[in-house]
């Protein structure tokens, strides 16, 4: 198999791999490589803390759980990355951080995977946002409000919805 990098920036690379299919025929597969990310569910009692930001590819502002990667395509230990993203985007610090599971973003086109963390025992502080996050807003939502936002299509971030499912499964034991 040969691989050719066709694009690179500070957040991702795109490559084309020459592949051999099961029937022996040759093909090509395009892959978006991005560093693994952390997604954090900040939970205080019945309230969830979300961030809202403009998602350029959609042309829309969307509510979602705090999430992100280390800068410059770097790989970082998942728990440290989760604490960094939580602090950076919301200003919250967690006294307790528990891993809930692993998500594949878009396995048909991307190698990126994400670890989901539950953050509790929260204290508030100042956000430390990156330049690209300057328009970010944050707010607390009750679980009922969050579920209504999903049902009405106001929360459509697949990672956030999947992460909430991991939280529900965790709570069921």
C-alpha positions in Angstrom: 0.0 0.0 0.0 1.3 3.4 -0.9 0.2 6.6 0.8 0.3 10.2 -0.5 -0.3 13.3 1.6 -2.4 15.6 -0.5 -3.1 18.4 2.0 -1.9 19.6 5.4 -2.7 22.5 7.8 -2.4 23.0 11.6 -5.5 20.9 12.3 -5.5 18.0 9.9 -3.9 16.2 7.0 -5.6 14.5 4.1 -4.0 11.5 2.5 -4.8 9.1 -0.4 -4.0 5.4 0.1 -3.7 3.0 -2.8 -5.7 -0.1 -1.6 -6.4 -3.6 -2.8 -10.0 -4.6 -2.5 -11.2 -8.1 -1.4 -11.7 -9.1 -5.1 -8.1 -8.1 -5.8 -8.9 -4.9 -7.8 -7.0 -1.7 -7.1 -8.6 1.3 -5.6 -8.0 4.6 -3.7 -9.2 5.6 -0.3 -9.1 9.2 1.0 -8.5 9.7 4.7 -8.7 12.7 6.9 -6.2 12.4 9.8 -6.7 14.5 12.9 -5.3 14.0 16.4 -7.6 12.3 18.9 -9.8 14.6 20.8 -11.4 14.8 24.3 -15.1 15.6 24.9 -16.1 16.6 28.4 -19.6 16.4 29.9 -19.6 18.9 32.8 -22.3 17.8 35.2 -23.5 19.7 38.3 -26.5 18.0 39.8 -29.1 18.0 37.0 -27.3 20.6 35.0 -25.1 20.2 31.9 -22.6 22.9 30.8 -22.5 23.4 27.0 -20.6 25.7 24.7 -22.0 27.4 21.6 -19.8 28.3 18.7 -20.0 29.0 14.9 -19.2 25.8 13.0 -17.9 27.1 9.7 -18.6 24.0 7.5 -22.3 24.2 8.6 -22.5 28.0 8.5 -24.3 27.7 11.9 -23.9 28.3 15.6 -24.3 25.0 17.5 -24.5 24.0 21.1 -22.3 21.1 22.1 -20.2 19.7 24.9 -16.7 21.1 25.3 -14.4 19.2 23.1 -11.1 19.5 21.2 -7.6 18.4 20.3 -4.2 19.6 21.3 -2.8 22.4 19.1 -0.5 21.8 16.2 -1.6 18.2 15.4 0.0 17.1 18.7 -1.1 14.0 20.5 -1.7 14.5 24.3 -2.6 12.1 27.1 -6.5 12.0 27.1 -7.1 13.0 30.7 -4.8 15.9 30.5 -6.3 17.0 27.2 -9.8 16.8 28.7 -8.8 19.0 31.7 -7.2 21.5 29.3 -10.2 21.7 27.0 -12.7 22.1 29.9 -10.6 24.9 31.4 -9.9 26.5 28.0 -13.5 26.6 26.7 -15.5 27.0 29.9 -13.2 28.1 32.7 -14.4 25.1 34.7 -12.1 22.9 36.7 -13.1 19.4 37.7 -12.4 17.9 41.1 -13.3 14.5 39.5 -12.9 13.4 35.9 -14.0 9.9 34.8 -13.6 8.3 31.4 -17.0 7.1 30.0 -15.9 5.7 26.6 -14.5 6.0 23.1 -16.1 7.5 20.0 -15.1 7.3 16.3 -15.9 10.6 14.6 -16.5 9.4 11.1 -14.9 6.0 10.6 -15.6 6.0 6.9 -13.4 9.0 6.2 -11.4 10.0 9.3 -8.9 8.3 11.6 -9.9 10.6 14.5 -11.2 9.1 17.7 -12.4 10.8 20.9 -12.4 10.0 24.6 -15.5 11.0 26.5 -15.1 12.2 30.1 -17.6 13.0 32.9 -16.5 16.1 34.8 -17.9 16.7 38.3 -17.1 18.6 41.5 -16.8 21.7 39.3 -15.4 25.1 40.2 -15.7 28.1 38.1 -12.9 30.2 36.7 -11.9 32.3 33.7 -12.0 30.6 30.3 -8.6 30.5 28.4 -9.9 30.3 24.8 -7.8 30.0 21.7 -8.1 32.8 19.2 -10.4 30.7 17.0 -12.8 30.3 20.0 -13.3 34.0 20.7 -17.0 34.0 19.8 -17.8 31.0 22.0 -20.7 31.2 24.5 -21.4 28.9 27.4 -24.5 28.1 29.4 -25.9 25.6 31.9 -28.9 23.5 30.8 -31.1 21.1 32.7 -31.1 17.6 31.4 -34.7 18.1 30.3 -33.7 21.2 28.4 -30.8 19.4 26.8 -32.9 16.5 25.7 -35.5 18.9 24.2 -32.7 20.7 22.3 -31.8 17.3 20.8 -35.4 16.4 20.0 -36.0 19.8 18.3 -32.8 19.6 16.2 -31.1 22.5 18.0 -28.3 20.2 19.3 -27.1 18.1 16.3 -23.5 17.5 17.2 -23.2 13.7 16.8 -20.3 13.5 19.3 -22.3 15.3 22.0 -25.4 13.1 21.5 -23.3 10.0 21.5 -21.5 11.1 24.6 -24.8 11.8 26.4 -25.8 8.2 25.6 -22.5 7.0 27.2 -23.5 9.0 30.3 -26.9 7.5 30.4 -25.5 3.9 30.0 -23.0 4.7 32.8 -25.7 5.8 35.1 -27.7 2.6 34.5 -24.7 0.7 35.7 
